[in-house]
């Protein structure tokens, strides 16, 4: 069928473009994931959406198409906590592995998923490997109290290909938003999401409401879902789409965090993570708060 008629609507520039309905967005994104459209159409779609920006209804449609095509993990005894990790560390250590293992210590199954979209950064997947966290090679359940990492291509190879379009055109596309919001489980789950630019907060929050997901949303650390240990960020919670503010933002940035290393390499970050888990260093308060809220949301998922 093709998606050229959709590109015609969304590709008229920031002022002339028309938003797609949820159903149209699902059809468009489904064709992209199914590989039934040309590379030229995919490029046109990516560039048009980058200029126009995604509406919550479009994001909900993209997620509908994605969820219909995901290789989902089977439901377990407790809700699965989902931590997307696609940015990595640039200035501060990547602390997503610490968050994952702290949440797992609360008795919840934790899935970290991601791929290398930022080639110059230290990735959470590298730190998890150094901490002996297993990498899934096939879809299966994660036990309560355990954490595992899944590469994006295991959940859906077409999503990974869409992410890789960035290497060609140099710009993010809707795939980069989808992977940070998707729910790759057949059972209840808590999706932990973050934003870097404030304008994305509204779109992401309204998308969670439209899709009825259980999720936690806050401003993350350099694009990662873990809280910045230097700040007190606003935290929003969603229980089957119903929104509430779990924490208000407070001004200010701490000049230092006790025990947090200056170096961001894999070995140093893994060593710091082990010391926090062993009780040799304190859990950063911002991350401890995040763990409590995730655990609370899981009890209502």
SULSULKA-V536197 format. One record per run of one state. SS is the DSSP state (H for helix, E for strand, C for the rest). FROM is the first residue (numbers start at 1). LEN is the number of residues. If there is no record, write none. Layout:
BEGIN
SS & FROM & LEN
SS & FROM & LEN
END
This chain:
BEGIN
C & 1 & 3
H & 4 & 7
C & 11 & 2
H & 13 & 4
C & 17 & 5
H & 22 & 13
C & 35 & 4
H & 39 & 14
C & 53 & 3
H & 56 & 12
C & 68 & 5
E & 73 & 1
C & 74 & 6
E & 80 & 5
C & 85 & 4
E & 89 & 1
C & 90 & 6
H & 96 & 10
C & 106 & 4
E & 110 & 5
C & 115 & 7
E & 122 & 1
C & 123 & 1
H & 124 & 7
C & 131 & 4
E & 135 & 1
C & 136 & 11
E & 147 & 5
H & 152 & 4
C & 156 & 1
H & 157 & 8
C & 165 & 1
H & 166 & 4
C & 170 & 4
H & 174 & 5
C & 179 & 6
E & 185 & 1
C & 186 & 3
E & 189 & 7
C & 196 & 3
H & 199 & 13
C & 212 & 3
E & 215 & 7
C & 222 & 2
E & 224 & 4
C & 228 & 4
E & 232 & 1
C & 233 & 2
E & 235 & 5
C & 240 & 2
E & 242 & 6
C & 248 & 2
E & 250 & 1
C & 251 & 15
H & 266 & 12
C & 278 & 7
H & 285 & 14
C & 299 & 3
END
